[in-house]
Amino acid sequence: MSWTRGSRFTAHHKENMQRIEKNFAGRKLIIETGRMAKQAAGSCLVQYGETMVLASVTVSPNESQLSFFPLLVEYRDKAYAAGKIPGGFIKREGRPHDSEILKARIIDRSIRPLFPEGFKNEVQVFIYVISADQENDADVMALVAASFALNVSKIPFMGPIAAVRVGRAQEKWLLNPTFQQLPYSEMDIVVAGSNDSIMMVEGSALETSEADVLEAITVGHRGIKELIGFQEEMLAKSRADKMPWKKAEIPSNVSARVAELGKSKINEALNQADKHTRIEAVEKVKADVKTQCLSEFPDNSKDIGGLVEDIEYNALRSQVLDTGKRVDGRATTEVRAISIDTTVLPRAHGSALFTRGQTQALVAITLGTANDVQRLDSIDEKGETTKSFMLHYNFPPFSTGEVRPMRGTSRREIGHGNLAERALQGVLPAFEEFPYTIRIVSDVLESNGSSSMASVCGGALALMDGGVPIRSAVAGVAMGLIKEGSKYAVLTDILGTEDHLGDMDFKVAGTETGITAIQMDIKIQGLDLGIVKEALAQAREGRLHILGEMKKALAAPRSDLSAYAPRIVTLMISPEKIGDLIGPKGKTIRGIQDETGAELTVDDTGLVTIAAVGGEAMERAREMIRALTAEPIIGDTYEGTVKSTTAFGAFVEIMPGTEGLVHISELKHGRTEKTEDVVKKGDRVRVKLLERDERGRLRLSMKALEAKPEGDSSSAPRSEDAGSPFAGEGDASSEAGSEGGSDEGRSGGRSRRPPRSRASRGEGNGGGGRSAE
């Protein structure tokens, strides 16, 4: 059977394919396997609306020698999915965009804890978005596809799991809101989980309460269970046998000897207050234990290395659970000491140095104009979109005392920067109120736990230091978890060691009012909502403490911008005047910019944005624009230049490109035989605007500004010119043209140009409309 538009599949495909079609959140959901990518260990096609994702998974037959589980997740948008051709010269997809990396991280963090402990065969998960309907986001369905592909394959995986996006608008919960609904939603939270627990949470909100975030997770979990039910219905018919593998067994006498030599010493080494002193002490204990054990068990070098790591893992966890004391001496709810400096960079538009314990972030802001927005091309949008708020996070190796090569921005840096960006985005002023493009850069100078949350705190302080009128300060804190059976402890402001050896990294950012961003990753097989609720409440107490310390350093945004920041004002002109402002091939607008040093942009509504460093340049540019684009007012007096003379009067330019006629009868009181007896081409004259006719032509008068001589009764027009002051204009126009008059016509007509588009709207002195413009 040959393919035709609208056909489903051939008879051959029918024999090998499993397919289920359901309704989920008001849209059609299709899960299918056995038609595409059949040489992979497992594959799955998921269609939601007309958005389609293909997931394929593969596994190496050999065990990796790496010390960690080698899982690779790749997520790729295909331009053809939205009927687009990639931009640039190469015209093909290349390095993944930030949005693709962020979606790959969501899938990775959700599925990684569900591979069995000790399984070390390399696994790769590839996600292709092959159809995009520009209504439904593919990311949550991609996790459903990955889950099913792993479960239908021979790869050991403790699934299935699923993910949903949760929003809320007008007090109603939205499951998998469309791109069109999201701008009206007060939150955008992705929740991933299994039937009985939560695996991952990530999202942003508009200062939403902890109770509402918990309810969003609960709503999401109900949707997750429904999606898992769909998968299980298909897996009952198509689940494959799992590949044989065996976790390495360690001889009991080796385990006992390592514990005997290292347990007491590692406890002492772990409880050093300073990070580097602690690391050195721990590493010395490990090295000593390895050396001694290798001399006794030379054939078990690999086992000994893993057992030594387990000593540190178990010692830290037991100490917290048994005594409530952490390795740096803090209680479970205690935040490390905080120090803050602002205006640390004299030429940056705003800056802050935020230090919490041994984590330090240097954060700077730059204010730019609408020309500095980031331009984005996505398969989720029909056209190009712009982004006027950006936060870039950098994590150099010296921040942890390491030596390693710098090979571009890592996935971790992109993820942490995105989290901090979303945390701050909700408190920024609207673009109409503050029309600046804002870029924040966070350079992590020291790291010992939660540098992304330090970037949030430093970012809020830098914005306030720069005079950006943010609604409220934002702080962030990272929560940890130690859990053994039913016994657990939630930790506030975790150290790097507690992150590495613990079971959860739960980051919560927000204001005094509520949460603005959240991200939860776990390393165990799920988390019940009771622990999530407790962690949220404890995080709020930590956040409020940090906000209090920030308020001591800088309580509110500064009243003025940096002297080195551009000042931005906006003004409205008539859309009919846009062509006058731009001029032939942009000559006029470029001339104003060159003369004043200001930067000008104009959109198709007539909104002109002026940006300049220094008020004098701005005022000069504003006056030049007003002179070019002002509308003549009936009854006002103008000083203009005579552009041409005719038998029936003179054409005078009262504004750049705007001319009107002074009829010969309006040149002076008394009879005038010849126009040139009163004015000549090039003369500067004062005129009064008497009227504008139905065709927009201007009638001017010179004599209206002069006192009428006593006894003068000769102001009537000559009989041959009686009637309209524009009588005979058709003939006169060509005559005026022959004398070098304006080629735009004699009555104030305008050459029209296509409108110029711009993202900003409204009027005001400032900037910042945010990310989803």
Secondary structure by P-SEA (a helix, b strand, c coil): ccccccccccaaaaacccbbbbbcccbbbbbbcccccccccbbbbbbcccbbbbbbbbbbcccccccccbbbbbbbbbcccccccccccccccccccaaaaaaaaaaaaacccccccccccbbbbbbbbccccccccaaaaaaaaaaaaaaacccccccccbbbbbbbccccccccccccccccccbbbbbbbccccccccccccccccaaaaaaaaaaaaaaaaaaaaaaaaaaacccccccccccccccaaaaaaaaaacaaaaaaaaacccaaaaaaaaaaaaaaaaaaaaaaccccaaaaaaaaaaaaaaaaaaaaaaccccccccccccccbbbbbccccccccbbbbbbcccbbbbbbbbbbccccbbbbbbcccccbbbbcbbbbbbbccccccbbbbbccccaaaaaaaaaaaaaaccccccccccccbbbbbbbbccccccaaaaaaaaaaaaaaaacccccbbbbbbbbbbbbcccbbbbbccccaaaaaacccbbbbbbccccccbbbbbbccccccaaaaaaaaaaaaaaaaaaaaaaaaacccccccccccbbbbbbbbcccccccccccccaaaaaaaaaaccbbbbbccccbbbbbbccaaaaaaaaaaaaaacccccccbbbbbbbccccccbbbbbccccbbbbbccccccccccccccccccccbbbbbbbccccccbbbbbbccccccccccccccccccccccccccaaaaaaaaaaaacccccccccccccccbbbbccccccccccccccc
